[in-house]
Structure formats: structure tokens, C-alpha cells
């Protein structure tokens, strides 16, 4: 059988590095790697399907799968996971003393469908009773004007989503007081610059996130890996082999994190940071695979329905190649 010549687009995370630098190979594949920022991966995958294997937004993959127009099928290698209490920024001069005070507020977000926003809205709804219908949502570019939703969405009438003016940015509008809050994956410049009256909703976000994890046992999934659907249909072996390679690369990263003689990251107290995370989350905290992550996936599907992103109940298994749902074990 001839080897496949395929392209991979993905962020250069520690857990993907061994696959991207060639220490780990995908069986039967000659791989050309494009290390790109997630936003570029997403845009090029949705716009023109530039890559055979690519990092995918979890929420956008979910909604395109539900609609039946996903060009990629997922594998449960969750290369990006981030707690999201830290992603909510507020004006401190608007009387917002608790999450419940966000009801009725005007809140910006780069895209309504972004995974960070799906999780943040889910946390606000489940934990604090602030539903998507209770907020005035405003979308647009965070630091550069003109951003739009990467794939079309159609929300129910009860959800108020409107674009900001095309010549303005979310960060500048928060700084000027034209927004009460902002939900975003990247810290806005107005926060980084120390603009007055801008702060996080949860100042001690790590404590809030650790407490929420102890309660829910959910580690938010942001991005997964997708394979061009036509490739999986032609080569049924490919999906399991890609998942295996990502698993091997992740194992190397976790091994390196546990080294104390030579630090593999630029963190002076890396062993202590790892021990603190494992004390809360256990040693296998960055889990791949479908079954171990079913609670997170079920939460995402439920929230996508509640927040108007999908119009039907969906089995999370629909998002993934069948061969990756129950991998072989020794």
C-alpha cells in the first residue's frame, strides 16, 4: 500500500510537538506540518478546507456536525483545554459585584459560536442562573475591526446578538464604557494596558476554577483534531492511526513535564505547578479519548442547544470517526 502524503495544521503545543517535529509518526503517512495559530487553522478549514488534518474549534465542529455540513470528522484528541472563569472581563464602575449582576448587561464577544463563549455562557447559566437570553450580546473584532462569525449561525428570536460598528473593536468599546463586559479567549489590550475600571469578573480565577472543577469534574474542551471526511471514507484505518499518534505525542509531553533535573518549560517551579494541578485533577488530567471526556462533550451539546447554536439534540458520538470511539486496548 502506498503511503499517504498529508498536511497537518495545528498549534505548536507541548502535547503536539513530538508529532510536529517528527519524533512521532502517523502510521502509513508522510506528513507536512503547518504550525499555525488556532484562528488561522479555523478560518482556513472553514473557508477552503486547506489541510487534511487540522485543529478545530470544538463548538464550531459541533454545530456544523449537527447541521450536516461538516467537511471534517473529529478524533478525540483534545489539544486545547482551558478553564474559562478567567475569560470574563468587566467594567468595575457598573455595579457588577457577582456573576448574577450580568443579567441585562451588554456583553461583547468576538464570535457567539466561539468555544470559550459556549463554556462561559454554560458556566454562567448552570452556576449563576444567567441564561443566554438574559444578556445583550455584541460581536466583532477584539483588537482589529471587522471580525464576523466564521460559519453562519441562526439564533432563536429570544437571543439578542448584534454586531458592533464595523470601524470599532470590542477592546476599545469596553475601555470607553460602551460595553459592560467582554468574554474572550485572549486578554483584551485595555486590560493588559491597565485601563481604569477594567478587571476580571473573577479576580482569583484559579481558586474559582479549582472549586468549579472539584464540583463538576469538567475540564473545558476548546479544540479537537479533525480529518478531512473524504479521506476517512477512503481510508478507514486513518482515523485510529491519527489518534494513536496524538496520544503518543501527548505521552511524551507529560513525561517531559515530570522531569526535575532539566526543565522542559520556561517555568521555574514547573514540578510544583504540576503537583498542584494533579492534587486537584489527578495524574491523567489532560485526557484524550471519547469515553473519558463524555461528560464535557455532553455539557457542550446541551449548552449549544440551550444557547441556540443547534436546533436538535445530538449524540456527541456523531462528532467523531467511529473507529476512534472505542480504541483497542492491550
N, C-alpha and C positions, 0 to 999 in steps of 0.2 A: 504494500500500500504506500502510495506517495505521501510524503509529509505535507501538511497544510502550511501555507505561508500566510500568517495572520498579523493583524495590527492590534495593539493594546494601548488604550488611553486611560491614564489613572494618575491620581496624586502620588507623590513620592513619599508615602508614609513609611515608618519603620517596619510595619507589618506587610508592606508590599515590596520593600526594597530588594529582598533576595530574588524575587521573581523578575524585577525590573533590571537588575544588574547581571542576571544570568546564572546566579548560584542555584536557582530552582528553575526547572524547565517544565513546560506543559508537554505531556506525552504526545508524540506524533505531530508536534507543531514547531515551525520556525517562526520566532516572534520578533516583530519590530515594535519597539516601545516608544510611546509619545508621553513623556511626563508633563502633564498639564494641570493647571488649576481646575478644580471641580466645575466652576462656572463655564469654562470653555468646553470641558468634556460634555456637559449637559447641553449647551447650546448647539454644538456640532452634532451630537447624537440626535437631538430632536429635529434640527433643521435639515440635515442631509445625510444622517447615518454614516458619518465619516469613518468609523472604526468598527472592526469586527468584534472586539471585546472592549467594553468601556465602563467606567464608573457611571452610576446612575443615581439621580435623585430618588430617594425612597418614595416620597409622596407622588411625584410625577409618574414614576413607574407604576405605582398602584392605580392612579386614576386612568392612565392610558390602557392598562390591562383591563380595568373594569369596563372601559368603553369599547374594547376590542380593537384598538388601533395601535397597540404597542409593537414597534419594529424589533424590539429586543425581548428576550426571555431571561429572567433573572436566575442567578445562582446565589445561594445564601452565604456569601462571603461579604460580611458587613464591614467594609473597610473604613467607614467613618461612623463614629458613635460619640455623641456629646450630650451631657446634661444641659438643660436649657433654662433653668431658673436664671442663669446669668445673662440671658439674651434679651431681657426686657428692661428697657431704659425709660425713665420718666422725667417729667418736669417736677421739680420739688416744690414749686410755688403754686401748685394746682390742688392742694389738699388731698393728694394721693398718699395715704398712710398705710394702706394694705391692698392686696390684690383685688379685694371686693370693690375698692374705690374706682376701678377701671370701668365699671358699668357706665354706659352713656358717653364714654370718652372718645376722642378722635385719636386713633392709633395708626401709625404708619407701619408699613412692611414692604420690603422690596417686591415680593410676589405673594399673593394669597396662598398659592399652592405650595410654597416652599416647605420642605420637611421641618425646618426649625419652627415655622409658624404653625404647622399642624400639631407638633408636640406642645408648643407653648399654649396654644388655644385649648388643647386637651387637658393640660395641667390646670389652667385657669377654670375650665368648666368642671372637671371632676373634683378638684380640691377646694375651689372657692366659689362655685356657682355662677361664674361669669361665662355665659354662653356666647357663641359667635354672633348671635342675633342681638346681643346687648351692647355691641360696640360699633362705632363708625370707623370702618377700615379704609385706609388710603394707601394705594400702592404706587410705586415709582422707583426711580433710581436713588440709591442711598447717597452716593458721593458724586455721581455723574447723572445728569438728567436723561430722560428718555427710555428708561427700562420698562419693559412690559412683561406680561405673563409669557413663559416660554412655550407653553402649549395652551390652546384656548380652553377656558373654563366657562361653565354656565351655572350660576348660583341661583338658588331659590329666592323669591322676592323678599323674604324676611331678612336677608343678609345684605347689609349696606356696604358695598365695595365701590369706591370711585377712584379714578386716577388723580394724582396730583398734577398741577400745571406742568406742561412739558418742558418748561425752562427752569424748573425748580428741583431741589433734591430733598430727600427725607431728612438728612442731617441738618441742612440749613433751616428747614421748617421747624424741626424740634428746637433748634437754637433760638429761632425767632419767636417761639411760642405759638406757632400755627398748628402744632400737634401737641397732644398731651403726653404721648408715649410712643415708643418705637420698639418693634420686635424684629430682631435681625441676628444673623449669624456672626457678622463682623462688627466689632465695636465701632460706633459712628465717630467721625472725626470730632464732632462737637463734644463728645465725652472724653476722647483722648486729649483734646486741647484744653480741657479744664473749663469749658464754657460754664458760666454761672447757671445754677438751677438745673443742671443735668446730672442724674445719678442712676444707679441701678435700682430697680424695684426691690431686689433682694441684696442688700449690701454685703452680707455674709452669705454669699450664694453657695459656697461649698458646704456649709453646715446645713442649709436648706436642701441642697441636692442629696447629701448623705442621708438626711432624715427621710426624704421622699423615697429614696431607694430602699431603705430599711422597711418602709411601709408597703411599697408596691412591688419591689424586686424587679423593676423595669430599668433597663439601661438603654436610653433612647437610640434607636437606629436612624441614622441620617442617610447613608449611601450604601448601595449594594453594587454588585457587578452584573452587567448584562452581556449577553452574547447575541449577535445577530440571529434572529429567529430562523431565517432561511438556512443558516449554517447548521444549527442544531437539528433541523429537519433532515438535512442531507447527511449529517454525521452524528448519529445518535450517541456515540461514545464521547463526544467532545465536552459536553456539559460537566460530566463527572470528572473528567481529567482536568478541566479548568479549576473546578472546586478543590480538587486534591492539591494542585499547585499552590493555590492561595492559602490552603491550610498549612502546607509545608513552609511557605514564606512567613506566615504568622508565627509558627512554632520557633523559627529561627529568631525572630524579633523578641519573643518572650524569653527565650534562652539568654539573649544578649542583655535584656533588662535586668536579669538576675545576677549578672557579673558584678563583682565588687572590686576586683583587682584593677580592671580597666573599665572606665565608664563609657558606654556606647551612646549616651546622650550628653548634652551640654547642661546637665543639671547636677549641681554639687552634691545634693542629698538624694540622688536617684534611688538608692536602696531603701531609704526611709520613706520616700514618696510612694514607692511600690508597696512597701509593707502597710502603709496607711490605707491605700486603696484596697488591698487584699483583706485587711481586717474588716472592712465594710462589705466587700463584694465577693470575697472568696478568690481562690487562685485562678479559676477559669473564668475571669470576669469578662474577657473580650471573646465571647463565644461566637463561633460560626455554626452553620447548620440550621435546618428548618425547625425541627422539633425543639431544640433548646431555646429558640427565640420566638416560639409561637405566642407567648403572652404579649410581647412587644408588637408583633405583627397583627394580632387580633385587636389590640388597642388602636393601632394606626387605621385599620379598616373601619372600626366603629367610629372613630373621630372623623374620618373622611366622610362618612355618611352623615353624621351629625352636623358637620360644618358645611355641607352642601357640595362637596367636591365630587362625590359619586352618588348615583341615583339608585343603586341596588346593593343588597347585602352580597358579600363576596367571600368565598373561601380563600384565605391567604395563600393556599397552595397554588392557586391559579397564577400567581406571580412568578413561579419558579419552574424550571425544567423538571420534568417528572423524575429523571434519573438522579436528581440531587436531593430528593425529599427523604429518601431512606438509604443513605450511603452504606456501602459494605463495611463490615467490621471483622476483625480477627479475634 
